[in-house]
Amino acid sequence: MLLRWFISIFLNAVALIVVAQLFSDVYIENFGTALLASVILSMINVVIKPILVVLTLPITFMTFGLFLFVINAITLMIVQGLMDSSFVIEGFGMAILASMIISFLNIILNQLVRDAIS
């Protein structure tokens, strides 16, 4: 279980680096910063995200779940706020786009790792 968490953190850091390379509005200082951002993001996803999901359940239902990307963008903005200038996302729209791409990349990377392990 702990190994799976470490792999998830590593893959999320890779996804953050890819997004930073794709867009000039996302800046990550180095891979260590991406790892730290992934750890903070995982903690926020455990503590804060469930509260946000419950509070926004009606609008999430009305948008067929697409509002979850907004919640993911909020968690990304919280992380970048905590990390000061080593992790910067310029604007909330970019955070929404980044959250979509990070989610997509995480699905692909996790599937590749599962296939390689089994």
mmCIF file of the C-alpha atoms, coordinates in Angstrom:
data_MODEL
# 
_entry.id   MODEL 
# 
loop_
_atom_site.group_PDB 
_atom_site.id 
_atom_site.type_symbol 
_atom_site.label_atom_id 
_atom_site.label_alt_id 
_atom_site.label_comp_id 
_atom_site.label_asym_id 
_atom_site.label_entity_id 
_atom_site.label_seq_id 
_atom_site.pdbx_PDB_ins_code 
_atom_site.Cartn_x 
_atom_site.Cartn_y 
_atom_site.Cartn_z 
_atom_site.occupancy 
_atom_site.B_iso_or_equiv 
_atom_site.pdbx_formal_charge 
_atom_site.auth_seq_id 
_atom_site.auth_comp_id 
_atom_site.auth_asym_id 
_atom_site.auth_atom_id 
_atom_site.pdbx_PDB_model_num 
ATOM 1   C CA . MET A 1 1   ? 0.000   0.000  0.000   1.00 0.00 ? 1   MET A CA 1 
ATOM 2   C CA . LEU A 1 2   ? 2.787   2.429  0.851   1.00 0.00 ? 2   LEU A CA 1 
ATOM 3   C CA . LEU A 1 3   ? 4.638   1.496  -2.342  1.00 0.00 ? 3   LEU A CA 1 
ATOM 4   C CA . ARG A 1 4   ? 1.485   2.222  -4.345  1.00 0.00 ? 4   ARG A CA 1 
ATOM 5   C CA . TRP A 1 5   ? 1.276   5.672  -2.694  1.00 0.00 ? 5   TRP A CA 1 
ATOM 6   C CA . PHE A 1 6   ? 4.921   6.420  -3.561  1.00 0.00 ? 6   PHE A CA 1 
ATOM 7   C CA . ILE A 1 7   ? 4.338   5.345  -7.159  1.00 0.00 ? 7   ILE A CA 1 
ATOM 8   C CA . SER A 1 8   ? 1.227   7.532  -7.318  1.00 0.00 ? 8   SER A CA 1 
ATOM 9   C CA . ILE A 1 9   ? 3.170   10.518 -5.957  1.00 0.00 ? 9   ILE A CA 1 
ATOM 10  C CA . PHE A 1 10  ? 5.957   9.946  -8.483  1.00 0.00 ? 10  PHE A CA 1 
ATOM 11  C CA . LEU A 1 11  ? 3.536   9.629  -11.417 1.00 0.00 ? 11  LEU A CA 1 
ATOM 12  C CA . ASN A 1 12  ? 1.658   12.743 -10.345 1.00 0.00 ? 12  ASN A CA 1 
ATOM 13  C CA . ALA A 1 13  ? 4.982   14.624 -10.213 1.00 0.00 ? 13  ALA A CA 1 
ATOM 14  C CA . VAL A 1 14  ? 5.720   13.446 -13.753 1.00 0.00 ? 14  VAL A CA 1 
ATOM 15  C CA . ALA A 1 15  ? 2.288   14.716 -14.858 1.00 0.00 ? 15  ALA A CA 1 
ATOM 16  C CA . LEU A 1 16  ? 2.973   18.091 -13.198 1.00 0.00 ? 16  LEU A CA 1 
ATOM 17  C CA . ILE A 1 17  ? 6.313   18.367 -15.006 1.00 0.00 ? 17  ILE A CA 1 
ATOM 18  C CA . VAL A 1 18  ? 4.665   17.505 -18.339 1.00 0.00 ? 18  VAL A CA 1 
ATOM 19  C CA . VAL A 1 19  ? 2.026   20.210 -17.821 1.00 0.00 ? 19  VAL A CA 1 
ATOM 20  C CA . ALA A 1 20  ? 4.751   22.710 -16.885 1.00 0.00 ? 20  ALA A CA 1 
ATOM 21  C CA . GLN A 1 21  ? 6.591   21.844 -20.102 1.00 0.00 ? 21  GLN A CA 1 
ATOM 22  C CA . LEU A 1 22  ? 3.431   22.179 -22.214 1.00 0.00 ? 22  LEU A CA 1 
ATOM 23  C CA . PHE A 1 23  ? 2.334   25.581 -20.909 1.00 0.00 ? 23  PHE A CA 1 
ATOM 24  C CA . SER A 1 24  ? 4.369   28.668 -20.125 1.00 0.00 ? 24  SER A CA 1 
ATOM 25  C CA . ASP A 1 25  ? 1.719   29.716 -17.587 1.00 0.00 ? 25  ASP A CA 1 
ATOM 26  C CA . VAL A 1 26  ? 2.668   26.795 -15.326 1.00 0.00 ? 26  VAL A CA 1 
ATOM 27  C CA . TYR A 1 27  ? 6.104   26.964 -13.696 1.00 0.00 ? 27  TYR A CA 1 
ATOM 28  C CA . ILE A 1 28  ? 7.710   24.262 -11.575 1.00 0.00 ? 28  ILE A CA 1 
ATOM 29  C CA . GLU A 1 29  ? 11.261  24.881 -10.406 1.00 0.00 ? 29  GLU A CA 1 
ATOM 30  C CA . ASN A 1 30  ? 12.519  21.272 -10.659 1.00 0.00 ? 30  ASN A CA 1 
ATOM 31  C CA . PHE A 1 31  ? 11.467  17.648 -10.196 1.00 0.00 ? 31  PHE A CA 1 
ATOM 32  C CA . GLY A 1 32  ? 11.973  17.844 -6.420  1.00 0.00 ? 32  GLY A CA 1 
ATOM 33  C CA . THR A 1 33  ? 9.484   20.690 -6.337  1.00 0.00 ? 33  THR A CA 1 
ATOM 34  C CA . ALA A 1 34  ? 7.073   18.593 -8.389  1.00 0.00 ? 34  ALA A CA 1 
ATOM 35  C CA . LEU A 1 35  ? 7.448   15.735 -5.889  1.00 0.00 ? 35  LEU A CA 1 
ATOM 36  C CA . LEU A 1 36  ? 6.773   18.088 -2.984  1.00 0.00 ? 36  LEU A CA 1 
ATOM 37  C CA . ALA A 1 37  ? 3.756   19.533 -4.812  1.00 0.00 ? 37  ALA A CA 1 
ATOM 38  C CA . SER A 1 38  ? 2.480   15.979 -5.376  1.00 0.00 ? 38  SER A CA 1 
ATOM 39  C CA . VAL A 1 39  ? 2.793   15.151 -1.676  1.00 0.00 ? 39  VAL A CA 1 
ATOM 40  C CA . ILE A 1 40  ? 0.965   18.345 -0.680  1.00 0.00 ? 40  ILE A CA 1 
ATOM 41  C CA . LEU A 1 41  ? -1.678  17.717 -3.344  1.00 0.00 ? 41  LEU A CA 1 
ATOM 42  C CA . SER A 1 42  ? -2.267  14.197 -2.066  1.00 0.00 ? 42  SER A CA 1 
ATOM 43  C CA . MET A 1 43  ? -2.747  15.520 1.475   1.00 0.00 ? 43  MET A CA 1 
ATOM 44  C CA . ILE A 1 44  ? -5.182  18.169 0.240   1.00 0.00 ? 44  ILE A CA 1 
ATOM 45  C CA . ASN A 1 45  ? -7.028  15.501 -1.773  1.00 0.00 ? 45  ASN A CA 1 
ATOM 46  C CA . VAL A 1 46  ? -7.459  13.457 1.401   1.00 0.00 ? 46  VAL A CA 1 
ATOM 47  C CA . VAL A 1 47  ? -8.478  16.301 3.732   1.00 0.00 ? 47  VAL A CA 1 
ATOM 48  C CA . ILE A 1 48  ? -10.015 19.214 1.814   1.00 0.00 ? 48  ILE A CA 1 
ATOM 49  C CA . LYS A 1 49  ? -11.259 17.748 -1.470  1.00 0.00 ? 49  LYS A CA 1 
ATOM 50  C CA . PRO A 1 50  ? -13.950 15.474 0.067   1.00 0.00 ? 50  PRO A CA 1 
ATOM 51  C CA . ILE A 1 51  ? -15.399 18.482 1.898   1.00 0.00 ? 51  ILE A CA 1 
ATOM 52  C CA . LEU A 1 52  ? -15.468 20.504 -1.336  1.00 0.00 ? 52  LEU A CA 1 
ATOM 53  C CA . VAL A 1 53  ? -17.098 17.616 -3.212  1.00 0.00 ? 53  VAL A CA 1 
ATOM 54  C CA . VAL A 1 54  ? -19.856 17.266 -0.617  1.00 0.00 ? 54  VAL A CA 1 
ATOM 55  C CA . LEU A 1 55  ? -20.498 21.018 -0.490  1.00 0.00 ? 55  LEU A CA 1 
ATOM 56  C CA . THR A 1 56  ? -20.711 21.276 -4.279  1.00 0.00 ? 56  THR A CA 1 
ATOM 57  C CA . LEU A 1 57  ? -22.643 18.064 -4.897  1.00 0.00 ? 57  LEU A CA 1 
ATOM 58  C CA . PRO A 1 58  ? -25.714 19.773 -6.431  1.00 0.00 ? 58  PRO A CA 1 
ATOM 59  C CA . ILE A 1 59  ? -23.695 21.721 -9.012  1.00 0.00 ? 59  ILE A CA 1 
ATOM 60  C CA . THR A 1 60  ? -21.500 18.682 -9.686  1.00 0.00 ? 60  THR A CA 1 
ATOM 61  C CA . PHE A 1 61  ? -24.635 16.651 -10.335 1.00 0.00 ? 61  PHE A CA 1 
ATOM 62  C CA . MET A 1 62  ? -26.084 19.356 -12.617 1.00 0.00 ? 62  MET A CA 1 
ATOM 63  C CA . THR A 1 63  ? -22.863 19.535 -14.649 1.00 0.00 ? 63  THR A CA 1 
ATOM 64  C CA . PHE A 1 64  ? -22.623 15.730 -14.927 1.00 0.00 ? 64  PHE A CA 1 
ATOM 65  C CA . GLY A 1 65  ? -19.416 15.708 -12.874 1.00 0.00 ? 65  GLY A CA 1 
ATOM 66  C CA . LEU A 1 66  ? -17.549 18.324 -14.888 1.00 0.00 ? 66  LEU A CA 1 
ATOM 67  C CA . PHE A 1 67  ? -17.463 20.621 -11.856 1.00 0.00 ? 67  PHE A CA 1 
ATOM 68  C CA . LEU A 1 68  ? -14.950 18.182 -10.357 1.00 0.00 ? 68  LEU A CA 1 
ATOM 69  C CA . PHE A 1 69  ? -12.366 19.754 -12.673 1.00 0.00 ? 69  PHE A CA 1 
ATOM 70  C CA . VAL A 1 70  ? -13.059 23.076 -10.953 1.00 0.00 ? 70  VAL A CA 1 
ATOM 71  C CA . ILE A 1 71  ? -12.538 21.404 -7.571  1.00 0.00 ? 71  ILE A CA 1 
ATOM 72  C CA . ASN A 1 72  ? -9.271  19.915 -8.838  1.00 0.00 ? 72  ASN A CA 1 
ATOM 73  C CA . ALA A 1 73  ? -8.237  23.379 -10.038 1.00 0.00 ? 73  ALA A CA 1 
ATOM 74  C CA . ILE A 1 74  ? -9.004  24.797 -6.590  1.00 0.00 ? 74  ILE A CA 1 
ATOM 75  C CA . THR A 1 75  ? -6.774  22.159 -4.986  1.00 0.00 ? 75  THR A CA 1 
ATOM 76  C CA . LEU A 1 76  ? -3.999  22.991 -7.471  1.00 0.00 ? 76  LEU A CA 1 
ATOM 77  C CA . MET A 1 77  ? -4.333  26.691 -6.640  1.00 0.00 ? 77  MET A CA 1 
ATOM 78  C CA . ILE A 1 78  ? -4.099  25.890 -2.924  1.00 0.00 ? 78  ILE A CA 1 
ATOM 79  C CA . VAL A 1 79  ? -0.888  23.936 -3.551  1.00 0.00 ? 79  VAL A CA 1 
ATOM 80  C CA . GLN A 1 80  ? 0.652   26.710 -5.616  1.00 0.00 ? 80  GLN A CA 1 
ATOM 81  C CA . GLY A 1 81  ? -0.315  29.193 -2.914  1.00 0.00 ? 81  GLY A CA 1 
ATOM 82  C CA . LEU A 1 82  ? 1.477   27.098 -0.301  1.00 0.00 ? 82  LEU A CA 1 
ATOM 83  C CA . MET A 1 83  ? 4.604   26.617 -2.414  1.00 0.00 ? 83  MET A CA 1 
ATOM 84  C CA . ASP A 1 84  ? 5.231   30.299 -3.161  1.00 0.00 ? 84  ASP A CA 1 
ATOM 85  C CA . SER A 1 85  ? 7.386   30.967 -6.239  1.00 0.00 ? 85  SER A CA 1 
ATOM 86  C CA . SER A 1 86  ? 8.685   27.427 -6.823  1.00 0.00 ? 86  SER A CA 1 
ATOM 87  C CA . PHE A 1 87  ? 5.292   26.323 -8.223  1.00 0.00 ? 87  PHE A CA 1 
ATOM 88  C CA . VAL A 1 88  ? 3.225   28.926 -10.051 1.00 0.00 ? 88  VAL A CA 1 
ATOM 89  C CA . ILE A 1 89  ? 0.018   28.678 -12.068 1.00 0.00 ? 89  ILE A CA 1 
ATOM 90  C CA . GLU A 1 90  ? -0.964  31.896 -13.838 1.00 0.00 ? 90  GLU A CA 1 
ATOM 91  C CA . GLY A 1 91  ? -4.722  32.171 -13.523 1.00 0.00 ? 91  GLY A CA 1 
ATOM 92  C CA . PHE A 1 92  ? -7.660  29.998 -12.601 1.00 0.00 ? 92  PHE A CA 1 
ATOM 93  C CA . GLY A 1 93  ? -8.452  29.098 -16.215 1.00 0.00 ? 93  GLY A CA 1 
ATOM 94  C CA . MET A 1 94  ? -4.978  27.651 -16.592 1.00 0.00 ? 94  MET A CA 1 
ATOM 95  C CA . ALA A 1 95  ? -5.502  25.735 -13.336 1.00 0.00 ? 95  ALA A CA 1 
ATOM 96  C CA . ILE A 1 96  ? -8.679  24.182 -14.775 1.00 0.00 ? 96  ILE A CA 1 
ATOM 97  C CA . LEU A 1 97  ? -6.872  23.215 -17.992 1.00 0.00 ? 97  LEU A CA 1 
ATOM 98  C CA . ALA A 1 98  ? -3.907  21.876 -16.008 1.00 0.00 ? 98  ALA A CA 1 
ATOM 99  C CA . SER A 1 99  ? -6.207  19.817 -13.784 1.00 0.00 ? 99  SER A CA 1 
ATOM 100 C CA . MET A 1 100 ? -7.833  18.257 -16.852 1.00 0.00 ? 100 MET A CA 1 
ATOM 101 C CA . ILE A 1 101 ? -4.494  17.341 -18.400 1.00 0.00 ? 101 ILE A CA 1 
ATOM 102 C CA . ILE A 1 102 ? -3.052  16.091 -15.103 1.00 0.00 ? 102 ILE A CA 1 
ATOM 103 C CA . SER A 1 103 ? -6.114  13.877 -14.602 1.00 0.00 ? 103 SER A CA 1 
ATOM 104 C CA . PHE A 1 104 ? -5.795  12.494 -18.122 1.00 0.00 ? 104 PHE A CA 1 
ATOM 105 C CA . LEU A 1 105 ? -2.045  11.895 -17.756 1.00 0.00 ? 105 LEU A CA 1 
ATOM 106 C CA . ASN A 1 106 ? -2.510  10.218 -14.370 1.00 0.00 ? 106 ASN A CA 1 
ATOM 107 C CA . ILE A 1 107 ? -5.017  7.786  -15.885 1.00 0.00 ? 107 ILE A CA 1 
ATOM 108 C CA . ILE A 1 108 ? -2.609  6.882  -18.689 1.00 0.00 ? 108 ILE A CA 1 
ATOM 109 C CA . LEU A 1 109 ? 0.499   6.664  -16.479 1.00 0.00 ? 109 LEU A CA 1 
ATOM 110 C CA . ASN A 1 110 ? -1.232  4.584  -13.806 1.00 0.00 ? 110 ASN A CA 1 
ATOM 111 C CA . GLN A 1 111 ? -2.552  2.201  -16.449 1.00 0.00 ? 111 GLN A CA 1 
ATOM 112 C CA . LEU A 1 112 ? 0.915   1.813  -17.959 1.00 0.00 ? 112 LEU A CA 1 
ATOM 113 C CA . VAL A 1 113 ? 2.410   1.055  -14.557 1.00 0.00 ? 113 VAL A CA 1 
ATOM 114 C CA . ARG A 1 114 ? -0.333  -1.468 -13.733 1.00 0.00 ? 114 ARG A CA 1 
ATOM 115 C CA . ASP A 1 115 ? 0.237   -3.219 -17.071 1.00 0.00 ? 115 ASP A CA 1 
ATOM 116 C CA . ALA A 1 116 ? 4.009   -3.290 -16.494 1.00 0.00 ? 116 ALA A CA 1 
ATOM 117 C CA . ILE A 1 117 ? 3.646   -4.723 -12.992 1.00 0.00 ? 117 ILE A CA 1 
ATOM 118 C CA . SER A 1 118 ? 1.192   -7.479 -13.946 1.00 0.00 ? 118 SER A CA 1 
# 
